[in-house]
């Protein structure tokens, strides 16, 4: 019997340490290290800058109904499935699906590529936060609290100060002041539409250096943002330099500190003037929204993005746990922690918005509540009016840095592990793999470090993780929970690891309960179809939302009037293709493995359970017997069968090439 076959039998007998020692795979130092890493990975920027805006747009408190429903019925089952599959196979994501069916190996590579597509723009948002932090440390916080700097325009006006007094006209015309100058009638409407607070101009004109369209500033670098990106990618690389064990220790800081900081904002916001006004916008439900399909589509999509499922990171983290680790319990902890951060973060944001509304006299609807505007314009503006504004700004942007880094470092570890496991040359030169990944991701971020970078960030945020993510999760469900589990194999794997359920409650809600089995089989695929339908339409991306001035209806070239910018069709087409490019890996690796199996003897072997799968020996006995049974199953409806010699050579070839693949 080969060493691989012995290893497989050790797995089935429960001898985890022998299997682990044979593979030489790293592990987290403790259960808590894994939990902190998983929480840091799932809880990210989206909980702070995406969830409040999405909830507000979809009915406030009413959005919580579909959100919690999707989290329990879709997010939790998928997170648990991916965590267990990684843990059970003890493999990097690019090998996991090869073990279930070689033709589906590309599924893991597609997830990994999709993750890096997101990361190259995701960390740019963190780069903006780093610039805020740098200006805080260098004593330049006045940059976003005052006008009069070189990048400010004549339309800059502090949000509270500088309005002056106007005498209301007798005939009731609207009036407004701009820099202590009074405007009446139509001029007042035009003036109010072009006013910009210092935080808006600081973000648009200083940090982004925003060009007027996506093509104009494409070849003009924003050097301060590029330097910030070099710093962040280098920081992520240093955190991963010593492997998973050190990453788990760092996660204690990167995962816990954001909860401490958002808790401070939460309790501080409850005592701010106007907090009730803001809180009502977030909590009071618009129940009509619950019955709109769009609200449910947004809830499913946000659940998928928030928990970062379907990206390979959850599989990767699970693979560093002992094989009998209680992934069911920890999945509930991580999902609950993610939902908790979304709710607490939403309350903290909207109590602060209520405070700003109270100060300025504006309705919350008139404040910038878009994703980026909320985080980098409205929230800094509110913090600038608080006592010790520099302290609040530091806490907020430092939290943004931690949330971004804690998510990305898991994704980086996944791609680094995949490259090292796939290439013998890199196994003895792990430093080269780490440096190469850092440089490649930095290069991918470069386009977002131009003066047109904000347009690319918005385009990628709209187009990445839609159809591709939904389809990848759907293929994963079909492979593991339908093809592999057609005779209850997956549920049997769960019972072999966790034991058979006890009592009626355990039979339905336990680790291998019927509820999750039915969810994986029938319910979660429906959610995946909803994601694909929601993102499947051709995108019509826009940037900004301010309307043009009435006296300049065609002033699209006016840089002082950042009205809504509509992307050209070719940009939307590029975003749609780029967002779904990861699916090519499924096709390419599928074709390669079919060709490889045909070269080794029989192309049907690409569609069978691979001998390296942990359950292979338990299901079929020896490798030769297993291969014969799998082939007989596939060939039962075929007129011809493979020769015994081909079967024997194929099984030996599969066992020999397991690690290479």
C-alpha positions in Angstrom: 0.0 0.0 0.0 1.3 3.5 -0.9 2.1 6.2 1.7 -0.8 8.1 0.4 -3.2 5.2 1.0 -1.8 4.8 4.5 -2.3 8.4 5.2 -5.9 8.1 4.0 -6.5 5.2 6.4 -5.0 7.2 9.3 -7.5 9.9 8.6 -10.4 7.6 8.7 -9.2 6.0 11.9 -9.1 9.4 13.6 -5.4 9.7 13.8 -5.2 13.4 13.0 -1.7 14.1 14.1 -0.2 11.4 11.9 -2.1 12.9 8.9 -1.1 16.4 9.9 2.6 15.5 10.4 2.6 13.7 7.0 1.3 16.7 5.3 3.4 19.2 7.3 0.5 21.7 7.3 0.5 24.7 9.6 -2.2 25.1 12.2 -3.6 27.9 14.3 -2.0 28.0 17.8 -5.4 27.7 19.5 -9.2 27.8 18.9 -9.2 31.5 19.9 -6.5 32.3 17.3 -8.7 30.8 14.6 -11.8 32.6 15.9 -10.1 36.0 16.0 -8.8 35.5 12.5 -12.2 34.4 11.2 -14.0 37.3 12.8 -11.4 39.7 11.5 -11.8 38.2 8.1 -15.6 38.4 8.0 -16.0 41.8 9.8 -14.7 44.4 7.4 -15.2 47.8 5.9 -18.6 46.8 4.6 -20.0 46.6 8.1 -19.2 50.3 8.6 -19.5 52.0 5.2 -21.9 49.6 3.3 -24.4 48.2 5.7 -25.7 51.6 7.2 -26.2 53.0 3.6 -27.9 49.9 2.3 -30.1 49.6 5.4 -31.1 53.3 5.1 -31.9 52.9 1.4 -34.0 49.8 1.9 -36.4 50.8 4.6 -34.2 51.3 7.7 -35.3 48.9 10.4 -37.4 47.0 7.9 -34.2 45.9 6.2 -33.2 44.0 9.3 -35.9 41.5 8.6 -34.6 40.2 5.3 -31.0 40.8 6.5 -31.3 38.4 9.5 -33.4 36.0 7.5 -30.7 35.8 4.8 -27.9 35.6 7.4 -29.5 32.6 9.2 -30.8 30.7 6.2 -28.0 31.5 3.7 -24.9 33.0 5.3 -24.6 30.6 8.2 -25.1 27.4 6.2 -22.6 28.4 3.5 -20.0 29.6 6.1 -20.3 26.3 8.0 -20.1 24.3 4.8 -17.0 26.0 3.5 -15.3 25.9 6.9 -16.0 22.2 7.3 -14.9 21.3 3.8 -11.5 23.1 4.3 -11.1 21.5 7.7 -12.0 18.0 6.5 -9.8 17.9 3.4 -6.9 19.7 5.2 -6.0 21.4 1.9 -5.6 24.7 0.3 -8.6 25.9 -1.7 -7.1 25.1 -5.1 -6.9 21.4 -4.0 -10.2 21.0 -2.2 -12.4 20.7 -5.2 -9.9 18.6 -7.1 -10.3 16.0 -4.4 -14.1 16.0 -4.8 -13.9 15.9 -8.6 -10.7 16.8 -10.6 -12.7 18.5 -13.3 -13.9 21.1 -10.8 -10.4 22.1 -9.6 -10.8 25.5 -11.2 -13.5 26.3 -8.8 -10.9 26.9 -6.1 -8.6 28.9 -8.4 -11.6 31.0 -9.5 -12.5 31.8 -5.9 -8.9 32.8 -5.2 -8.7 35.0 -8.3 -12.1 36.7 -7.5 -10.8 37.5 -4.0 -7.7 39.2 -5.3 -9.9 41.2 -7.8 -11.7 42.6 -4.9 -8.6 43.2 -2.8 -6.9 45.4 -5.4 -9.6 48.0 -5.0 -10.7 47.1 -1.4 -7.4 48.2 0.1 -7.5 51.5 -1.9 -10.3 52.5 0.5 -8.0 51.7 3.3 -5.3 53.8 1.6 -7.6 56.8 1.7 -7.9 56.3 5.5 -4.2 56.1 5.8 -3.9 59.6 4.2 -6.4 60.9 6.8 -4.3 59.3 9.6 -1.0 60.8 8.2 -2.5 64.3 8.1 -3.7 63.8 11.7 -0.2 62.7 12.9 1.4 65.6 11.1 -1.0 68.2 12.6 -2.9 68.9 9.4 -6.4 68.0 10.5 -7.5 71.5 9.5 -7.2 70.3 5.9 -10.7 68.9 6.1 -12.2 71.4 8.6 -11.3 74.7 7.0 -11.5 76.3 3.6 -8.7 78.5 2.1 -6.3 75.8 1.0 -4.9 75.5 -2.5 -7.3 72.8 -3.5 -10.4 74.5 -2.2 -12.8 76.2 -4.6 -14.9 79.4 -4.3 -17.8 77.1 -3.4 -16.2 75.8 -0.2 -18.1 76.7 2.9 -17.8 75.3 6.5 -20.8 73.3 7.4 -21.8 75.4 10.5 -19.8 78.6 10.4 -19.9 81.3 7.8 -23.6 81.4 6.9 -24.1 85.0 8.0 -27.5 86.6 8.3 -29.9 87.4 5.4 -33.2 89.3 5.6 -36.0 87.1 4.3 -37.6 88.7 1.2 -41.2 89.8 1.7 -42.6 87.8 -1.2 -41.3 84.5 0.2 -38.5 83.8 -2.3 -35.9 81.2 -1.2 -32.7 82.6 0.1 -29.3 81.3 1.2 -25.9 82.6 2.1 -22.5 81.6 0.7 -19.4 83.0 2.4 -21.6 85.8 3.9 -23.0 86.7 0.5 -26.8 86.5 0.2 -28.5 84.9 -2.8 -32.2 85.1 -3.6 -34.6 83.3 -5.8 -33.1 81.2 -8.7 -29.6 82.3 -7.6 -30.3 80.8 -4.2 -31.2 77.5 -5.6 -28.1 77.4 -7.8 -25.9 78.5 -4.9 -27.2 75.8 -2.5 -26.6 73.2 -5.1 -22.9 74.1 -5.6 -21.9 74.6 -1.9 -19.3 72.1 -0.7 -18.1 71.6 2.8 -14.3 71.3 3.4 -14.4 67.6 4.0 -15.9 67.0 0.6 -13.3 69.1 -1.2 -10.5 67.6 0.9 -11.6 64.1 -0.2 -12.4 64.9 -3.8 -9.7 67.5 -4.7 -6.9 66.5 -2.3 -7.0 62.8 -1.6 -8.6 61.6 -4.8 -7.4 64.4 -7.2 -10.4 63.4 -9.1 -10.5 63.9 -12.9 -13.7 64.9 -14.7 -14.1 61.4 -16.3 -12.7 57.9 -16.2 -10.4 58.4 -19.2 -8.9 61.8 -18.5 -6.7 61.1 -15.5 -5.9 57.4 -16.3 -2.2 58.1 -16.9 -1.7 60.7 -14.1 -0.5 59.2 -10.8 -1.8 60.2 -7.4 1.6 59.7 -5.7 0.5 60.2 -2.1 -2.1 57.4 -2.5 0.4 55.2 -4.2 2.8 55.6 -1.3 0.0 54.8 1.1 -0.7 51.6 -0.9 3.0 50.6 -0.8 2.8 51.0 3.0 -0.4 48.9 3.4 0.6 46.0 1.2 4.0 45.9 2.9 2.2 45.9 6.3 0.0 42.9 5.2 3.1 41.1 3.9 5.0 41.5 7.2 2.0 40.2 9.1 2.1 37.0 7.0 5.8 36.6 6.9 6.0 34.0 9.7 2.9 32.1 8.6 -0.5 31.2 10.0 0.6 30.9 13.7 1.8 34.5 13.8 -1.2 35.7 11.8 -3.5 34.2 14.4 -1.7 36.1 17.2 -1.9 39.4 15.2 -5.7 38.8 14.8 -6.2 39.3 18.5 -5.4 43.0 17.8 -6.9 43.4 14.4 -10.2 41.7 15.3 -10.8 42.9 18.8 -9.8 46.6 18.6 -12.5 47.5 16.0 -15.1 46.2 18.4 -13.7 48.4 21.2 -13.6 51.4 19.0 -17.1 51.0 17.5 -18.4 50.4 21.0 -16.9 53.8 22.0 -18.6 55.5 19.1 -21.8 53.6 19.9 -22.1 54.9 23.5 -20.8 58.3 22.6 -23.4 58.7 19.9 -26.3 57.9 22.3 -25.5 61.1 24.2 -25.1 63.4 21.2 -27.8 66.1 20.4 -30.0 64.9 17.6 -29.2 61.2 18.2 -32.9 60.4 18.3 -33.5 61.9 14.9 -30.7 59.9 13.4 -31.5 56.7 15.2 -35.1 56.8 14.0 -33.9 56.8 10.4 -32.0 53.6 11.0 -34.4 51.8 13.4 -38.0 52.9 12.5 -39.1 50.5 9.7 -40.7 51.3 6.4 -42.6 48.0 6.2 -43.5 48.5 2.6 -39.9 47.8 1.7 -40.1 44.3 3.2 -42.4 43.2 0.4 -40.2 44.6 -2.4 -37.9 42.1 -4.2 -35.1 44.6 -4.4 -34.8 44.7 -0.6 -34.3 41.0 -0.4 -31.8 41.0 -3.3 -29.8 43.7 -1.4 -30.0 41.6 1.8 -28.7 38.4 0.1 -25.9 40.3 -1.7 -24.8 42.1 1.4 -24.8 38.9 3.4 -22.6 37.3 0.8 -20.2 40.2 0.8 -20.2 40.8 4.6 -19.3 37.2 5.5 -16.9 36.9 2.5 -18.3 33.5 1.5 -17.6 32.1 -1.9 -14.1 33.6 -2.0 -11.9 30.7 -0.7 -10.8 32.5 2.5 -13.2 30.5 4.8 -12.0 27.2 3.3 -8.4 28.3 3.8 -8.9 29.2 7.4 -10.7 26.0 8.1 -7.9 23.9 6.6 -5.5 25.1 9.4 -7.7 23.7 12.1 -7.5 20.2 13.5 -9.7 17.8 11.6 -12.2 17.3 14.5 -12.4 21.0 15.3 -16.0 22.2 16.2 -16.5 24.3 13.1 -20.3 24.3 13.6 -19.9 26.2 16.9 -17.4 28.6 15.6 -19.4 29.4 12.5 -22.2 30.5 14.6 -19.8 32.7 16.7 -18.4 34.3 13.5 -21.7 34.9 11.9 -23.2 36.4 15.1 -20.1 38.7 15.5 -20.5 39.9 12.0 -24.2 40.7 12.4 -23.5 42.4 15.8 -20.9 44.7 14.2 -23.3 45.7 11.5 -26.0 46.6 13.9 -23.8 48.4 16.4 -21.9 50.1 13.6 -25.1 51.2 12.0 -26.4 52.8 15.3 -23.1 54.6 15.8 -23.2 56.0 12.3 -26.8 57.2 12.3 -26.7 58.7 15.8 -23.7 60.8 14.5 -25.7 61.7 11.3 -28.5 62.9 13.6 -26.0 65.0 15.5 -24.7 66.6 12.2 -28.3 67.2 11.0 -29.0 69.0 14.3 -25.9 71.2 13.9 -26.4 72.2 10.3 -30.2 72.3 10.1 -30.1 69.9 7.1 -32.3 66.8 6.9 -30.5 63.5 7.0 -31.7 62.9 3.4 -29.7 65.9 2.3 -26.5 64.6 3.9 -24.2 62.4 1.9 -25.2 58.8 2.7 -23.6 57.0 -0.2 -20.9 54.4 0.6 -17.8 56.5 0.2 -19.5 59.9 0.9 -20.8 58.6 4.3 -17.3 57.4 5.4 -15.0 60.1 4.0 -17.2 63.2 3.8 -20.2 63.1 6.2 -18.6 61.3 9.1 -15.4 63.3 9.2 -17.5 66.5 9.0 -19.5 65.4 12.0 -16.4 64.4 14.0 -14.9 67.8 13.2 -17.7 69.4 15.3 -17.1 67.2 18.3 -15.0 67.9 21.4 -11.5 66.5 20.7 -12.1 66.1 17.0 -8.6 64.8 16.3 -9.2 61.9 18.8 -12.4 60.8 17.2 -10.9 61.0 13.7 -7.9 59.0 14.8 -10.1 56.2 16.3 -12.4 56.1 13.2 -9.7 55.9 10.6 -7.5 53.6 12.6 -10.5 51.3 12.9 -10.9 51.4 9.1 -7.2 50.4 8.7 -7.6 47.4 11.1 -10.8 46.2 9.4 -9.2 46.3 6.0 -6.0 44.7 6.9 -7.6 41.9 8.9 -9.7 40.9 5.9 -7.0 41.1 3.2 -4.3 39.2 5.1 -6.4 36.0 5.1 -7.0 36.3 1.3 -3.2 36.8 0.8 -2.4 33.7 2.9 -4.8 31.7 0.7 -3.2 32.7 -2.6 0.3 32.3 -1.1 -0.5 28.8 0.2 -2.0 27.8 -3.2 1.2 29.0 -5.0 3.5 27.2 -2.6 1.6 24.0 -2.7 1.4 24.0 -6.5 5.0 24.8 -7.3 7.9 22.7 -6.0 10.3 25.6 -6.8 8.4 27.9 -4.4 8.2 25.3 -1.6 11.8 26.0 -0.7 11.5 29.7 -1.5 8.4 30.8 0.4 9.8 34.3 0.7 9.7 34.6 -3.1 6.0 33.6 -3.2 5.2 36.2 -0.5 7.1 39.0 -2.2 5.6 38.1 -5.6 2.1 38.2 -4.3 2.6 41.6 -2.6 4.1 43.1 -5.8 1.4 41.6 -8.0 -1.4 43.0 -5.8 0.4 46.4 -5.6 0.6 46.5 -9.4 -3.1 45.6 -9.6 -3.9 48.5 -7.3 -1.9 51.0 -9.4 -4.8 51.9 -11.7 -6.8 53.0 -8.6 -3.9 55.2 -7.6 -4.4 57.5 -10.6 -6.5 60.6 -10.8 -9.2 58.5 -12.4 -8.8 55.9 -9.6 -12.0 56.7 -7.8 -14.0 55.8 -10.9 -12.3 52.4 -11.1 -12.9 51.7 -7.4 -16.6 52.5 -7.9 -16.7 50.4 -11.1 -15.1 47.4 -9.4 -17.2 47.7 -6.3 -20.4 47.6 -8.5 -19.2 44.8 -10.8 -17.1 42.4 -8.8 -18.6 39.7 -6.7 -22.0 39.5 -8.4 -22.7 36.9 -11.0 -19.3 35.2 -10.5 -19.7 34.9 -6.7 -23.2 33.6 -6.9 -22.3 31.0 -9.6 -19.2 29.8 -7.8 -21.2 29.2 -4.6 -23.8 27.4 -6.6 -21.3 25.2 -8.3 -19.8 24.4 -4.9 -23.2 23.4 -3.6 -23.9 21.2 -6.6 -20.5 19.5 -6.3 -20.4 18.8 -2.6 -24.1 18.6 -1.6 -25.6 17.0 -4.8 -23.0 15.1 -6.7 -20.8 14.0 -3.8 -23.7 13.7 -1.4 -26.0 11.8 -3.7 -25.9 8.8 -1.3 -25.5 10.9 1.9 -21.7 11.0 1.8 -21.3 14.5 3.0 -23.7 14.0 5.9 -21.8 10.8 6.8 -18.6 12.8 6.8 -20.1 15.2 9.3 -21.2 12.4 11.5 -17.8 10.7 11.3 -16.2 13.9 12.6 -18.8 15.2 15.1 -20.7 12.0 15.9 -24.3 11.1 15.3 -26.9 13.7 16.5 -28.6 13.1 19.8 -32.3 13.7 20.3 -34.8 15.3 18.1 -33.3 18.8 18.4 -29.9 17.5 17.4 -31.3 15.6 14.5 -32.8 18.8 13.1 -30.5 21.6 14.3 -27.3 19.8 15.2 -23.9 19.7 13.3 -25.3 17.1 10.9 -28.9 18.0 11.3 -31.5 17.8 8.6 -32.1 21.5 8.6 -28.6 22.2 7.2 -28.7 19.3 4.9 -32.0 20.5 3.4 -30.7 24.1 3.3 -27.6 23.0 1.3 -29.7 20.9 -1.0 -32.6 23.2 -1.8 -32.7 26.6 -0.1 -29.2 28.1 -0.5 -29.1 27.4 -4.2 -32.2 29.7 -4.5 -30.3 32.5 -2.7 -27.5 32.0 -5.2 -29.9 32.4 -8.1 -31.2 35.6 -6.5 -27.6 37.0 -6.4 -27.0 36.0 -10.0 -30.3 37.6 -11.1 -29.6 40.8 -9.1 -26.1 41.2 -10.7 -26.8 39.6 -14.0 -28.1 42.7 -15.7 -25.7 44.9 -17.7 -24.4 47.5 -15.3 -25.1 51.2 -15.7 -22.6 52.6 -13.1 -22.7 56.2 -11.9 -20.4 58.2 -9.7 -21.6 60.9 -7.4 -25.2 62.2 -7.1 -25.3 66.0 -7.2 -27.4 67.5 -9.9 -26.0 70.2 -12.3 -26.7 73.8 -11.6 -29.9 75.2 -13.2 -28.1 78.0 -15.0 -25.5 75.5 -16.4 -27.5 72.5 -17.5 -24.6 71.2 -19.7 -21.6 72.0 -17.3 -20.3 68.5 -17.1 -16.8 69.9 -17.6 -17.2 72.2 -14.6 -14.9 70.7 -11.9 -16.6 72.8 -9.2 -19.9 71.0 -9.7 -19.5 67.3 -8.9 -22.8 66.1 -10.2 -23.6 62.5 -11.2 -21.2 61.1 -13.6 -22.5 58.4 -15.9 -20.0 55.8 -17.1 -19.6 55.3 -20.8 -20.9 52.0 -22.3 -17.3 50.7 -22.9 -16.4 51.2 -19.2 -19.6 49.3 -18.1 -18.7 46.5 -20.5 -15.1 46.4 -19.1 -16.5 46.2 -15.6 -18.9 43.4 -16.5 -16.2 41.3 -18.2 -13.6 41.9 -15.5 -16.1 41.2 -12.7 -16.8 37.7 -14.2 -13.4 36.9 -15.5 -12.7 34.4 -12.7 -15.2 32.0 -14.3 -12.6 31.3 -17.0 -10.5 29.4 -14.4 -13.3 26.9 -14.0 -13.4 26.2 -17.7 -9.6 26.1 -18.2 -8.8 23.8 -15.3 -11.7 21.6 -16.1 -10.5 21.1 -19.7 -6.9 20.6 -18.4 -7.9 17.9 -16.0 -10.1 16.0 -18.5 -7.1 16.1 -20.9 -4.8 14.9 -18.1 -7.1 12.1 -17.2 -7.4 11.0 -20.8 -3.6 11.0 -21.1 -3.4 8.8 -18.0 -5.9 6.3 -19.3 -9.5 7.3 -19.0 -11.1 10.8 -19.3 -14.0 9.6 -17.0 -11.6 9.7 -14.0 -11.8 13.5 -14.1 -15.4 13.2 -13.1 -14.9 10.8 -10.1 -13.9 11.2 -6.5 -10.1 11.5 -6.4 -8.1 9.0 -4.3 -6.7 11.9 -2.2 -10.1 12.6 -0.8 -10.3 11.8 3.0 -13.4 9.6 2.5 -12.0 7.7 -0.4 -10.7 4.7 1.5 -13.7 4.5 3.7 -16.1 4.5 0.8 -14.3 2.1 -1.6 -11.5 0.3 0.3 -8.3 0.1 -1.6 -7.4 2.6 -4.3 -7.8 0.0 -7.1 -11.2 -1.1 -5.8 -12.4 2.5 -5.5 -11.4 3.4 -9.0 -13.1 0.3 -10.4 -16.3 1.1 -8.5 -16.3 4.8 -9.6 -15.7 3.8 -13.2 -18.4 1.2 -13.1 -20.9 3.7 -11.8 -20.1 6.2 -14.6 -20.0 3.5 -17.3 -23.3 1.8 -16.3 -25.1 3.6 -19.1 -22.3 3.5 -21.5 -21.6 0.8 -24.2 -17.9 0.5 -23.4 -15.9 0.2 -20.2 -12.2 0.9 -19.4 -9.7 -1.9 -19.4 -8.3 -3.3 -16.1 -4.8 -2.3 -17.1 -6.0 1.3 -17.7 -7.7 1.3 -14.3 -4.6 0.1 -12.5 -2.3 2.6 -14.1 -4.8 5.4 -13.6 -5.2 4.8 -9.9 -1.4 4.7 -9.4 -1.1 7.8 -11.5 -3.7 9.6 -9.4 -2.1 8.7 -6.2 1.3 9.7 -7.4 0.2 13.0 -8.7 -2.0 14.1 -5.8 0.4 16.5 -4.3 1.5 17.9 -7.6 -2.0 18.8 -8.5 
